[in-house]
Amino acid sequence: MSFEVPPVSSTPVPAAQPVERTDKPQPVNGKDVDAVQLDMIPSSPPEELYDQIDAAAMRVDELKSEGRELHFSFNEESKRVQIEVRDLKGNVLRTIPPSKALSVATGDKLD
């Protein structure tokens, strides 16, 4: 399993509309059920994270200008996230630990 991270932006997304709740649980298949209350998942990150998102997006742009990118995948054998430093053609330059990827994302140099 692997995934690519799309470009990051701190542009706010409109908030999701709340779901109307009733006080009394509705029957399912003619049987009464216990009420289950679900909290709404926000459609955008909290305001205090926008600066960090912008900093990470700028770091991604810096890495691309240096001809490098980070590629994240899940290693089934070790059951851990594996992070590769790749050139923009997809060639693996090296593998780094997750802690190093976090420091690179926050501005540290990729040695």
C-alpha positions as CSV (number, residue, x, y, z in Angstrom):
1,M,0.0,0.0,0.0
2,S,1.3,3.5,-0.8
3,F,-0.2,6.9,-1.2
4,E,0.8,10.2,-2.7
5,V,0.1,13.4,-0.8
6,P,-1.6,16.0,-3.0
7,P,-0.6,19.7,-2.8
8,V,-1.4,21.1,0.6
9,S,-3.3,24.4,1.2
10,S,-4.7,26.1,4.2
11,T,-7.6,27.5,2.3
12,P,-10.6,26.9,4.6
13,V,-13.3,24.5,3.4
14,P,-16.9,25.4,4.2
15,A,-18.1,23.8,7.4
16,A,-20.4,20.8,7.2
17,Q,-24.0,21.3,8.0
18,P,-25.1,19.6,11.2
19,V,-27.4,16.6,11.1
20,E,-30.8,17.1,12.7
21,R,-31.2,14.9,15.7
22,T,-34.3,13.6,17.3
23,D,-34.7,13.0,21.0
24,K,-36.3,9.7,20.5
25,P,-34.6,6.8,18.7
26,Q,-36.4,5.7,15.6
27,P,-37.3,2.0,15.3
28,V,-35.2,-0.1,12.9
29,N,-37.0,-3.0,11.2
30,G,-39.9,-2.5,13.6
31,K,-37.7,-2.9,16.7
32,D,-36.7,-0.1,19.2
33,V,-33.0,0.5,19.3
34,D,-30.8,2.3,21.8
35,A,-29.9,5.8,20.8
36,V,-26.4,6.3,19.4
37,Q,-25.0,9.8,19.4
38,L,-22.4,10.6,16.8
39,D,-20.3,13.7,16.9
40,M,-19.8,15.5,13.6
41,I,-16.3,15.3,12.1
42,P,-15.1,18.8,11.2
43,S,-14.6,19.4,7.5
44,S,-11.5,21.5,8.0
45,P,-8.6,21.5,10.5
46,P,-8.7,23.8,13.6
47,E,-7.7,27.4,12.9
48,E,-4.5,27.0,15.0
49,L,-3.1,24.4,12.5
50,Y,-3.3,26.7,9.4
51,D,0.2,28.1,10.0
52,Q,1.7,24.6,10.3
53,I,-0.1,23.5,7.1
54,D,1.3,26.5,5.2
55,A,4.8,25.8,6.5
56,A,4.6,22.1,5.4
57,A,3.3,23.2,2.0
58,M,6.2,25.6,1.6
59,R,8.6,22.8,2.6
60,V,7.1,20.5,-0.1
61,D,7.7,23.2,-2.7
62,E,11.3,23.7,-1.5
63,L,12.0,20.0,-1.8
64,K,10.5,19.9,-5.3
65,S,12.7,22.9,-6.3
66,E,15.7,20.8,-5.1
67,G,14.5,18.0,-7.3
68,R,13.3,15.7,-4.5
69,E,10.1,14.5,-2.9
70,L,9.1,12.3,0.0
71,H,7.2,9.1,-0.8
72,F,5.2,7.3,2.0
73,S,4.3,3.7,2.0
74,F,3.3,0.9,4.4
75,N,5.8,-2.0,4.8
76,E,3.7,-5.1,5.3
77,E,6.7,-7.1,6.7
78,S,7.7,-4.6,9.4
79,K,4.1,-3.1,9.8
80,R,5.7,0.4,9.7
81,V,5.5,3.4,7.5
82,Q,8.4,3.6,5.2
83,I,9.6,7.0,3.8
84,E,11.7,7.3,0.7
85,V,13.5,10.3,-0.6
86,R,13.0,10.2,-4.4
87,D,14.1,12.4,-7.3
88,L,11.2,13.8,-9.4
89,K,11.5,10.8,-11.8
90,G,10.7,8.4,-9.0
91,N,14.2,7.0,-8.4
92,V,14.8,6.2,-4.7
93,L,17.7,8.2,-3.3
94,R,17.4,6.8,0.2
95,T,15.0,5.7,2.9
96,I,14.6,7.8,6.1
97,P,12.9,7.1,9.5
98,P,9.5,8.7,10.2
99,S,11.1,11.0,12.8
100,K,13.5,12.5,10.2
101,A,10.5,13.0,7.8
102,L,8.7,15.0,10.4
103,S,11.8,17.2,11.0
104,V,12.2,17.7,7.3
105,A,8.6,18.7,6.9
106,T,9.0,21.3,9.6
107,G,12.1,22.9,7.9
108,D,15.2,20.9,8.7
109,K,17.6,20.2,5.9
110,L,17.5,16.8,4.2
111,D,21.1,15.8,4.5
